[in-house]
């Protein structure tokens, strides 16, 4: 069962979130729902996720052994070398 929820959020954040939702072919409601679902999971361990990735929780499903530094390095090498 779905239910309406009223939130108070800075206008600039809402605008950015709407753009992000549109570019990822999702609704803003679905993004928030996914975020809240992941946030409240029993097995959710905030310590295993870097602060950069915490901002996109729910938007991307990463493997447990994902190495953010290694992937960033690889991406930058491909871009600049």
Secondary structure, DSSP 8 states (H G I E B T S, - for coil): ----------HHHHHHHHHHHHHTT--HHHHHHHHHHHHT-TT--GGGS-HHHHTTBTTB---TT--HHHHHHHHHHHHH-
